[in-house]
Amino acid sequence: MSKMNQTTYTFVFATIICVVSAVLLSGVSEGLRAKQELNAELDVKKNILKAVQLAEPLGPKMKPEDVLKVYESRIQEIVIDENGNIVEGKKPKDIQESEKNLHPVYIYQEDGKVLAYAYPIVGQGLWSVLYGYLAIEVDGTTVRGVTFYKHGETPGLGGEIEKEWFQNNFKGKTVFSVKENKVTPIVVVKGKAKDVFQGEELNYHVDGITAATITGTGVTDMLDKNIKLYEPYFSKIRKNS
Amino acid sequence: MPEALLSKKNQKIVKDGLWDANPITFQILGICSALAVTTQLKTAIVMSLGLTIVTSMSNVIISLMRHFIPSSIRIIVQLTVVSAVVISIDQVLRAYMFDVSKQLSVFVGLIITNCIVMGRLEAFAMSNPPWKSFLDGLANGLGYSAILVMIGIIREIFGAGTLLGFHVVPQWMYAHGYANNGMMVLAPGAFFLLGIIVWIQRAISGYAESA
């Protein structure tokens, strides 16, 4: 290096640094990918199981294989189109990026009896995209459970959406008003729902999170969008039940 | 003669990071993350661990390369090393501690831009041997951690009535009109706490800014 020109040396050094870190990072990423994807898949399945409120909830220390076993024995995966018709022979994982009209539904059964229908909900919060699942009872109107499992909201504020108390607010709320025969997407209010609404309106309003109004609005919007998206399917369920 | 691993000089490096030149209260670095992750003690602890590991590891790496780094691109080289270390840690967390990585998603990435990491590389690791640099990184990381944990404890107790998720404020206090302090959950609450901690620390150490 003694004779090497200073500029050339700088370039050589920079190149070495770039190549070494690139190789290192690709190595780490490739080597761990399989395990990471398995974790992500397991997380999704756990959340579907949580949303449908299993008769026997999953234990906190349950082994991954056992979770998958419970999932496979209880959950039936189907795909529906924009008119709410079941697409035969297709699974949620077969849905391509371009097939925007196809949507997954996860049917929860216990001893051959259908107990709930769950579907993914996605929408923009304050800082991040929120991901979750909404489970509807067999009547096609009542919320059985909801989960928000992936988000980047502020811990303690918007991040509270992942907490039990917030998610429990949704249980028993209705997404369809039989009396007025219309869809009633659930609205997150500012403050306590029962201070503002009463009677039937209280059925589709839930308590908000203090100091997280925009996250709440995000949740309202995502529920609005997704509940309407799945309405054709659930209107068929209501007719048949 | 080789220097003892924990000689007087090395002890001073550790003490500087923890107390005399604490990255938060003396250098006033890393304030952004000190506000962002301290609403709950748990995230504060994990962020502290992450930062301590990253600072010590990147300090050692940069110290090993210090004679070869061309000074005109040293900041870029430091940044590359820090990013590589942080991304690797993030990937490992995602593979082996999925739940923790989910909670930390954004914060881990933020370590890259934490001023303490770059500050220590530039101020210490560039001109000191690896073992000293490791001690310096470790001490600064722990100094940062100590402040974060303190603020995290206070904010979680007064802001949410819990500690590590367990309820510590008894129900009868709420029944008698006690309410959680909303300001503690927001950034200004952390600012006030931080100010008070800096004040107390400087009152004890007798440090004053020179005019």
Interface residues (C-beta under 8 A of the other chain):
Chain A: Q6 Y9 T10 F13 A14 I17 C18 S21 L24 L25 V28 S29 L32 K35 Q36 N39 A40 L42 D43 W127 S128 K150 G152 T154 P155 G156 L157 T210 A211
Chain B: A36 V37 T39 Q40 T43 F68 I69 P70 S72 I73 I76 V77 T80 V81 S83 A84 I87 S88 Q91 V92 R94 A95 Y96 F98 K102 Q103 S105 V106 G159 A160 G182 V185 L186
